[in-house]
Amino acid sequence: MALRNWLNEDLQSLRRRLDGGFIGVVPADRWRERVDDGGIAPVYVIWHTARHHDVAVNAVLRSAPEVLDDWRDRVGIVDDTWRGLAEGEDHELVDQLDSEAVGQYLLAVIDSTIAWLADAELPDAASVPDSLKALRDLGTPEDRFDWLYGMWEGKSAHFFLGWEAIGHGYNHLGELISIRNRMGLSPF
């Protein structure tokens, strides 16, 4: 199987599982709930997943406009779009995000990457894109996100496709499925 097909299949599977396992199953009006007397609101997990993927693939790898550029007004955040890159929930941001739009934005980000991979010249997997410039251009505060700057610095294109676009997405899919089940919405 060609690398392009493998990446495409992984992304299509991730998209189907996100939509069929959470986004299309759990009512959007419940995405601000924090199960188990705490935890992270699902809308933040979805936003976080979308932001990492969008920034990593579009801003870092492709040096292209982010998918968010067409979604800002719909999702409910226009400025400081670095918010959401942190694993810890931004409580204030959760209150302003439009849950349904955030879910559709995540699916649109994945769709964009699938479309790009369909006919783009793939980057050399060992090449090292300028991730620090992308984070700085986004306005990501270096003092608060020193861990992210450190994690992304010097990483190859493979990291941004293999981890940020695919692995990280599956990681948070598992988190969303766990939240869905604890909400009592398991279809099994």
Accessible surface in RSA format (square Angstrom, percent):
REM  Atomic radii and reference values for relative SASA: ProtOr
REM  Chains: A
REM  Algorithm: Lee & Richards
REM  Probe-radius: 1.40
REM  Slices: 20
REM RES _ NUM      All-atoms   Total-Side   Main-Chain    Non-polar    All polar
REM                ABS   REL    ABS   REL    ABS   REL    ABS   REL    ABS   REL
RES MET A   1   171.30  88.7  86.54  57.3  84.76 201.8  93.65  79.6  77.65 102.9
RES ALA A   2    59.55  54.8  43.11  66.5  16.44  37.4  54.11  76.2   5.44  14.4
RES LEU A   3   102.67  57.2  92.86  66.4   9.80  24.6  94.65  66.5   8.02  21.6
RES ARG A   4    74.13  31.1  72.93  37.2   1.21   2.9  25.14  34.4  48.99  29.7
RES ASN A   5    78.47  54.1  77.26  74.7   1.21   2.9  10.57  25.4  67.90  65.6
RES TRP A   6   147.54  59.2 147.46  71.4   0.08   0.2 132.33  70.6  15.21  24.7
RES LEU A   7    18.07  10.1  18.07  12.9   0.00   0.0  18.07  12.7   0.00   0.0
RES ASN A   8    24.61  17.0  24.61  23.8   0.00   0.0   5.98  14.4  18.63  18.0
RES GLU A   9    89.15  51.2  87.58  66.3   1.58   3.8  25.90  50.1  63.26  51.6
RES ASP A  10    42.66  29.9  42.29  42.1   0.37   0.9   0.91   2.1  41.75  41.6
RES LEU A  11     0.03   0.0   0.03   0.0   0.00   0.0   0.03   0.0   0.00   0.0
RES GLN A  12    63.65  35.6  62.47  45.7   1.18   2.8  11.04  23.5  52.61  39.9
RES SER A  13    19.44  16.4  19.27  25.7   0.17   0.4  12.08  25.7   7.36  10.3
RES LEU A  14     1.02   0.6   1.02   0.7   0.00   0.0   1.02   0.7   0.00   0.0
RES ARG A  15    66.42  27.9  66.42  33.9   0.00   0.0  15.83  21.6  50.59  30.7
RES ARG A  16   140.89  59.2 131.62  67.1   9.27  22.1  74.05 101.2  66.84  40.5
RES ARG A  17   136.24  57.2 129.74  66.1   6.50  15.5  29.49  40.3 106.75  64.7
RES LEU A  18     0.05   0.0   0.05   0.0   0.00   0.0   0.05   0.0   0.00   0.0
RES ASP A  19    47.57  33.3  46.97  46.8   0.60   1.4   3.43   8.1  44.13  44.0
RES GLY A  20    52.72  65.0   0.00   N/A  52.72  65.0  34.72  95.3  17.99  40.3
RES GLY A  21     9.71  12.0   0.00   N/A   9.71  12.0   9.08  24.9   0.63   1.4
RES PHE A  22     0.00   0.0   0.00   0.0   0.00   0.0   0.00   0.0   0.00   0.0
RES ILE A  23    16.39   9.3   4.93   3.7  11.46  27.6   4.93   3.5  11.46  31.1
RES GLY A  24    60.91  75.1   0.00   N/A  60.91  75.1  25.99  71.3  34.93  78.2
RES VAL A  25    61.20  40.3  37.88  34.3  23.32  56.2  42.82  37.2  18.37  49.8
RES VAL A  26     2.46   1.6   0.00   0.0   2.46   5.9   0.23   0.2   2.23   6.0
RES PRO A  27    66.83  48.7  55.31  50.4  11.52  41.9  66.72  55.1   0.11   0.7
RES ALA A  28    29.22  26.9  20.31  31.3   8.91  20.3  20.55  28.9   8.67  23.0
RES ASP A  29   126.56  88.7  88.80  88.4  37.76  89.3  48.96 115.2  77.60  77.4
RES ARG A  30    66.57  27.9  66.47  33.9   0.09   0.2  25.63  35.0  40.94  24.8
RES TRP A  31     3.27   1.3   3.27   1.6   0.00   0.0   3.27   1.7   0.00   0.0
RES ARG A  32    88.09  37.0  83.30  42.5   4.79  11.4  43.69  59.7  44.40  26.9
RES GLU A  33    65.79  37.8  57.89  43.8   7.90  18.8  38.31  74.1  27.49  22.4
RES ARG A  34    83.10  34.9  61.41  31.3  21.70  51.7  25.10  34.3  58.01  35.2
RES VAL A  35    18.80  12.4  11.70  10.6   7.11  17.1  18.10  15.7   0.70   1.9
RES ASP A  36   101.14  70.8  62.33  62.0  38.80  91.8  40.66  95.7  60.47  60.3
RES ASP A  37   156.55 109.7 113.84 113.3  42.71 101.0  41.01  96.5 115.55 115.2
RES GLY A  38    29.08  35.9   0.00   N/A  29.08  35.9  27.20  74.6   1.88   4.2
RES GLY A  39    54.50  67.2   0.00   N/A  54.50  67.2  29.64  81.3  24.86  55.7
RES ILE A  40    49.80  28.3  43.89  32.7   5.91  14.2  43.89  31.6   5.91  16.0
RES ALA A  41     0.00   0.0   0.00   0.0   0.00   0.0   0.00   0.0   0.00   0.0
RES PRO A  42     0.00   0.0   0.00   0.0   0.00   0.0   0.00   0.0   0.00   0.0
RES VAL A  43     0.00   0.0   0.00   0.0   0.00   0.0   0.00   0.0   0.00   0.0
RES TYR A  44     2.32   1.1   2.32   1.3   0.00   0.0   1.48   1.1   0.85   1.0
RES VAL A  45     3.49   2.3   2.11   1.9   1.37   3.3   3.49   3.0   0.00   0.0
RES ILE A  46     0.00   0.0   0.00   0.0   0.00   0.0   0.00   0.0   0.00   0.0
RES TRP A  47     0.00   0.0   0.00   0.0   0.00   0.0   0.00   0.0   0.00   0.0
RES HIS A  48     3.08   1.7   3.08   2.1   0.00   0.0   3.08   3.2   0.00   0.0
RES THR A  49     3.53   2.5   3.42   3.5   0.10   0.2   3.40   4.6   0.13   0.2
RES ALA A  50     0.00   0.0   0.00   0.0   0.00   0.0   0.00   0.0   0.00   0.0
RES ARG A  51     0.09   0.0   0.09   0.0   0.00   0.0   0.00   0.0   0.09   0.1
RES HIS A  52     2.32   1.3   2.32   1.6   0.00   0.0   2.32   2.4   0.00   0.0
RES HIS A  53     3.75   2.0   3.75   2.6   0.00   0.0   1.03   1.1   2.71   3.2
RES ASP A  54     0.00   0.0   0.00   0.0   0.00   0.0   0.00   0.0   0.00   0.0
RES VAL A  55     0.05   0.0   0.05   0.0   0.00   0.0   0.05   0.0   0.00   0.0
RES ALA A  56     0.00   0.0   0.00   0.0   0.00   0.0   0.00   0.0   0.00   0.0
RES VAL A  57     0.09   0.1   0.09   0.1   0.00   0.0   0.09   0.1   0.00   0.0
RES ASN A  58     1.24   0.9   1.24   1.2   0.00   0.0   0.15   0.4   1.09   1.1
RES ALA A  59    25.12  23.1  13.30  20.5  11.83  26.9  16.27  22.9   8.85  23.5
RES VAL A  60     5.48   3.6   0.00   0.0   5.48  13.2   0.31   0.3   5.17  14.0
RES LEU A  61    26.14  14.6   2.03   1.5  24.11  60.6   2.06   1.4  24.07  64.8
RES ARG A  62    84.68  35.6  58.04  29.6  26.64  63.4  11.29  15.4  73.38  44.5
RES SER A  63   100.86  85.2  65.65  87.6  35.21  81.1  42.36  90.2  58.49  81.9
RES ALA A  64    24.38  22.4  12.61  19.5  11.77  26.8  17.75  25.0   6.63  17.6
RES PRO A  65   108.96  79.4  88.76  80.9  20.20  73.4  98.98  81.7   9.98  62.0
RES GLU A  66    22.03  12.6  16.69  12.6   5.34  12.7   5.55  10.7  16.48  13.5
RES VAL A  67    22.83  15.0  17.44  15.8   5.40  13.0  22.83  19.8   0.00   0.0
RES LEU A  68     0.55   0.3   0.55   0.4   0.00   0.0   0.55   0.4   0.00   0.0
RES ASP A  69    67.86  47.5  46.48  46.3  21.37  50.5  22.50  52.9  45.36  45.2
RES ASP A  70   111.31  78.0  93.24  92.8  18.07  42.7  24.18  56.9  87.13  86.9
RES TRP A  71    35.50  14.2  35.20  17.0   0.30   0.7  27.66  14.8   7.83  12.7
RES ARG A  72    67.65  28.4  66.72  34.0   0.93   2.2  20.52  28.0  47.13  28.6
RES ASP A  73   127.27  89.1 100.59 100.1  26.68  63.1  38.22  89.9  89.05  88.8
RES ARG A  74   126.04  52.9 112.49  57.3  13.55  32.3  61.18  83.6  64.86  39.3
RES VAL A  75     0.00   0.0   0.00   0.0   0.00   0.0   0.00   0.0   0.00   0.0
RES GLY A  76    29.75  36.7   0.00   N/A  29.75  36.7  19.81  54.4   9.94  22.3
RES ILE A  77     4.64   2.6   2.51   1.9   2.13   5.1   4.64   3.3   0.00   0.0
RES VAL A  78    78.23  51.5  72.88  66.0   5.35  12.9  72.88  63.3   5.35  14.5
RES ASP A  79   106.41  74.5  96.95  96.5   9.46  22.4  30.76  72.4  75.65  75.4
RES ASP A  80    77.60  54.4  67.47  67.2  10.13  24.0   3.03   7.1  74.57  74.4
RES THR A  81     5.75   4.1   4.50   4.6   1.25   3.0   0.27   0.4   5.48   8.3
RES TRP A  82    24.01   9.6  24.01  11.6   0.00   0.0  19.89  10.6   4.12   6.7
RES ARG A  83    37.42  15.7  35.00  17.8   2.42   5.8  10.60  14.5  26.82  16.3
RES GLY A  84     2.39   2.9   0.00   N/A   2.39   2.9   0.00   0.0   2.39   5.3
RES LEU A  85     0.00   0.0   0.00   0.0   0.00   0.0   0.00   0.0   0.00   0.0
RES ALA A  86    28.10  25.8  28.10  43.4   0.00   0.0  28.10  39.6   0.00   0.0
RES GLU A  87    88.49  50.8  82.26  62.2   6.23  14.8  53.27 103.0  35.22  28.8
RES GLY A  88    48.75  60.1   0.00   N/A  48.75  60.1  38.26 105.0  10.48  23.5
RES GLU A  89    24.95  14.3   4.14   3.1  20.82  49.6   4.12   8.0  20.83  17.0
RES ASP A  90    35.20  24.7  27.43  27.3   7.78  18.4  18.91  44.5  16.30  16.3
RES HIS A  91   110.03  60.1 106.25  73.9   3.77   9.6  75.24  77.5  34.78  40.5
RES GLU A  92   120.44  69.1 111.94  84.7   8.50  20.2  46.36  89.7  74.08  60.5
RES LEU A  93     0.00   0.0   0.00   0.0   0.00   0.0   0.00   0.0   0.00   0.0
RES VAL A  94     0.40   0.3   0.40   0.4   0.00   0.0   0.40   0.3   0.00   0.0
RES ASP A  95   106.83  74.8  82.94  82.6  23.88  56.5  28.44  66.9  78.39  78.2
RES GLN A  96    78.45  43.9  57.02  41.7  21.43  51.0  32.25  68.7  46.20  35.0
RES LEU A  97     0.92   0.5   0.00   0.0   0.92   2.3   0.09   0.1   0.84   2.3
RES ASP A  98    68.99  48.3  61.33  61.0   7.66  18.1  18.73  44.1  50.26  50.1
RES SER A  99     7.27   6.1   4.13   5.5   3.14   7.2   4.13   8.8   3.14   4.4
RES GLU A 100   115.82  66.5 113.43  85.8   2.39   5.7  31.63  61.2  84.19  68.7
RES ALA A 101    13.23  12.2   8.76  13.5   4.47  10.2  12.69  17.9   0.55   1.4
RES VAL A 102     0.00   0.0   0.00   0.0   0.00   0.0   0.00   0.0   0.00   0.0
RES GLY A 103     0.03   0.0   0.00   N/A   0.03   0.0   0.03   0.1   0.00   0.0
RES GLN A 104    77.06  43.1  75.04  54.8   2.02   4.8  23.69  50.4  53.37  40.5
RES TYR A 105     0.00   0.0   0.00   0.0   0.00   0.0   0.00   0.0   0.00   0.0
RES LEU A 106     0.32   0.2   0.32   0.2   0.00   0.0   0.32   0.2   0.00   0.0
RES LEU A 107     5.26   2.9   5.26   3.8   0.00   0.0   5.26   3.7   0.00   0.0
RES ALA A 108    23.00  21.2  16.94  26.1   6.07  13.8  19.67  27.7   3.33   8.8
RES VAL A 109     0.00   0.0   0.00   0.0   0.00   0.0   0.00   0.0   0.00   0.0
RES ILE A 110     0.62   0.4   0.62   0.5   0.00   0.0   0.62   0.4   0.00   0.0
RES ASP A 111    58.72  41.1  53.97  53.7   4.75  11.2  26.35  62.0  32.38  32.3
RES SER A 112    31.15  26.3  20.98  28.0  10.17  23.4  17.47  37.2  13.69  19.2
RES THR A 113     0.52   0.4   0.13   0.1   0.39   0.9   0.39   0.5   0.13   0.2
RES ILE A 114    25.87  14.7  25.87  19.3   0.00   0.0  25.87  18.6   0.00   0.0
RES ALA A 115    63.63  58.5  50.89  78.5  12.74  29.0  57.42  80.9   6.21  16.4
RES TRP A 116    36.51  14.7  27.41  13.3   9.10  21.4  24.70  13.2  11.81  19.2
RES LEU A 117     0.00   0.0   0.00   0.0   0.00   0.0   0.00   0.0   0.00   0.0
RES ALA A 118    59.78  55.0  37.31  57.6  22.47  51.1  40.96  57.7  18.82  49.8
RES ASP A 119   126.69  88.7  95.53  95.1  31.16  73.7  38.40  90.4  88.29  88.1
RES ALA A 120    17.75  16.3   9.00  13.9   8.75  19.9  17.12  24.1   0.63   1.7
RES GLU A 121   164.06  94.2 137.78 104.2  26.28  62.6  57.72 111.6 106.34  86.8
RES LEU A 122    42.16  23.5  25.96  18.6  16.19  40.7  25.96  18.2  16.19  43.6
RES PRO A 123    40.88  29.8  19.47  17.8  21.41  77.8  31.07  25.6   9.82  61.0
RES ASP A 124    99.09  69.4  81.17  80.8  17.92  42.4  38.13  89.7  60.96  60.8
RES ALA A 125    50.23  46.2  43.59  67.3   6.64  15.1  45.82  64.5   4.41  11.7
RES ALA A 126    75.63  69.5  58.20  89.8  17.43  39.6  62.64  88.2  12.98  34.4
RES SER A 127    47.41  40.1  37.42  49.9   9.98  23.0  40.98  87.3   6.43   9.0
RES VAL A 128    89.21  58.7  57.86  52.4  31.35  75.5  57.86  50.3  31.35  85.0
RES PRO A 129    27.06  19.7  10.90   9.9  16.16  58.7  23.02  19.0   4.04  25.1
RES ASP A 130    91.83  64.3  73.38  73.0  18.45  43.6  38.44  90.5  53.39  53.2
RES SER A 131     2.25   1.9   1.18   1.6   1.07   2.5   0.06   0.1   2.19   3.1
RES LEU A 132    30.81  17.2  30.81  22.0   0.00   0.0  30.81  21.6   0.00   0.0
RES LYS A 133   114.05  55.6 111.74  68.6   2.30   5.5  85.18  76.7  28.87  30.7
RES ALA A 134     8.89   8.2   2.08   3.2   6.81  15.5   7.21  10.2   1.68   4.4
RES LEU A 135     0.00   0.0   0.00   0.0   0.00   0.0   0.00   0.0   0.00   0.0
RES ARG A 136   120.41  50.6 103.37  52.7  17.04  40.6  46.29  63.3  74.12  44.9
RES ASP A 137   101.13  70.8  63.23  62.9  37.90  89.6  32.03  75.4  69.10  68.9
RES LEU A 138    29.94  16.7  12.02   8.6  17.92  45.1  17.73  12.5  12.22  32.9
RES GLY A 139    43.83  54.1   0.00   N/A  43.83  54.1  32.53  89.3  11.30  25.3
RES THR A 140     5.01   3.6   0.00   0.0   5.01  11.9   0.00   0.0   5.01   7.6
RES PRO A 141    31.13  22.7  20.64  18.8  10.49  38.1  31.13  25.7   0.00   0.0
RES GLU A 142    84.81  48.7  76.84  58.1   7.97  19.0  29.95  57.9  54.86  44.8
RES ASP A 143   120.35  84.3  89.19  88.8  31.16  73.7  50.76 119.5  69.59  69.4
RES ARG A 144   148.37  62.3 128.56  65.5  19.82  47.2  54.70  74.8  93.67  56.8
RES PHE A 145     7.15   3.6   7.15   4.4   0.00   0.0   7.15   4.3   0.00   0.0
RES ASP A 146    95.21  66.7  85.64  85.2   9.56  22.6  28.85  67.9  66.35  66.2
RES TRP A 147   103.08  41.4  86.81  42.0  16.28  38.2  87.53  46.7  15.56  25.2
RES LEU A 148     0.00   0.0   0.00   0.0   0.00   0.0   0.00   0.0   0.00   0.0
RES TYR A 149    16.22   7.6  16.08   9.1   0.14   0.4  16.08  12.1   0.14   0.2
RES GLY A 150    46.06  56.8   0.00   N/A  46.06  56.8  29.88  82.0  16.18  36.2
RES MET A 151    68.45  35.4  59.66  39.5   8.78  20.9  34.70  29.5  33.74  44.7
RES TRP A 152     0.27   0.1   0.00   0.0   0.27   0.6   0.00   0.0   0.27   0.4
RES GLU A 153   102.08  58.6  90.26  68.3  11.82  28.1  21.80  42.2  80.28  65.5
RES GLY A 154    52.73  65.0   0.00   N/A  52.73  65.0  26.81  73.6  25.92  58.1
RES LYS A 155    70.88  34.6  69.14  42.4   1.74   4.1  44.57  40.1  26.31  28.0
RES SER A 156    29.45  24.9  26.12  34.9   3.33   7.7  14.38  30.6  15.07  21.1
RES ALA A 157     1.04   1.0   1.04   1.6   0.00   0.0   1.04   1.5   0.00   0.0
RES HIS A 158   119.15  65.1 115.18  80.1   3.97  10.2  78.43  80.8  40.72  47.4
RES PHE A 159    33.37  16.7  30.36  18.8   3.01   7.8  33.34  20.2   0.03   0.1
RES PHE A 160     0.07   0.0   0.07   0.0   0.00   0.0   0.07   0.0   0.00   0.0
RES LEU A 161    13.46   7.5  13.46   9.6   0.00   0.0  13.46   9.5   0.00   0.0
RES GLY A 162    25.80  31.8   0.00   N/A  25.80  31.8  15.20  41.7  10.61  23.8
RES TRP A 163    97.98  39.3  95.69  46.3   2.29   5.4  89.68  47.8   8.30  13.5
RES GLU A 164     1.32   0.8   0.29   0.2   1.03   2.4   0.00   0.0   1.32   1.1
RES ALA A 165     0.23   0.2   0.00   0.0   0.23   0.5   0.00   0.0   0.23   0.6
RES ILE A 166    14.29   8.1  14.29  10.6   0.00   0.0  14.29  10.3   0.00   0.0
RES GLY A 167    19.64  24.2   0.00   N/A  19.64  24.2  17.06  46.8   2.58   5.8
RES HIS A 168     5.66   3.1   5.66   3.9   0.00   0.0   5.56   5.7   0.10   0.1
RES GLY A 169     1.61   2.0   0.00   N/A   1.61   2.0   1.61   4.4   0.00   0.0
RES TYR A 170    69.58  32.5  61.69  35.1   7.89  20.5  56.60  42.5  12.98  16.0
RES ASN A 171    81.96  56.5  64.37  62.2  17.59  42.4  14.70  35.4  67.26  65.0
RES HIS A 172     8.24   4.5   8.24   5.7   0.00   0.0   8.08   8.3   0.16   0.2
RES LEU A 173    14.73   8.2  14.73  10.5   0.00   0.0  14.73  10.3   0.00   0.0
RES GLY A 174    40.89  50.4   0.00   N/A  40.89  50.4  34.55  94.8   6.34  14.2
RES GLU A 175    54.22  31.1  45.22  34.2   9.00  21.4  32.32  62.5  21.90  17.9
RES LEU A 176     0.13   0.1   0.13   0.1   0.00   0.0   0.13   0.1   0.00   0.0
RES ILE A 177    45.30  25.8  45.30  33.7   0.00   0.0  45.30  32.6   0.00   0.0
RES SER A 178    46.74  39.5  40.40  53.9   6.34  14.6  28.86  61.5  17.89  25.1
RES ILE A 179     6.05   3.4   6.05   4.5   0.00   0.0   6.05   4.4   0.00   0.0
RES ARG A 180     9.02   3.8   9.02   4.6   0.00   0.0   0.00   0.0   9.02   5.5
RES ASN A 181    63.10  43.5  48.99  47.3  14.11  34.0  17.60  42.4  45.50  44.0
RES ARG A 182   113.98  47.9  80.63  41.1  33.35  79.4  55.87  76.4  58.11  35.2
RES MET A 183    19.50  10.1   0.00   0.0  19.50  46.4   5.43   4.6  14.07  18.6
RES GLY A 184    63.44  78.2   0.00   N/A  63.44  78.2  34.70  95.2  28.74  64.4
RES LEU A 185    52.23  29.1  42.67  30.5   9.56  24.0  47.05  33.0   5.18  13.9
RES SER A 186    45.34  38.3  23.67  31.6  21.67  49.9  17.46  37.2  27.88  39.1
RES PRO A 187    88.56  64.5  45.66  41.6  42.90 155.9  58.75  48.5  29.80 185.2
RES PHE A 188   206.72 103.4 143.09  88.6  63.63 165.6 176.54 107.0  30.18  86.4
END  Absolute sums over single chains surface
CHAIN  1 A     8667.2       6602.8       2064.5       4555.2       4112.1
END  Absolute sums over all chains
TOTAL          8667.2       6602.8       2064.5       4555.2       4112.1
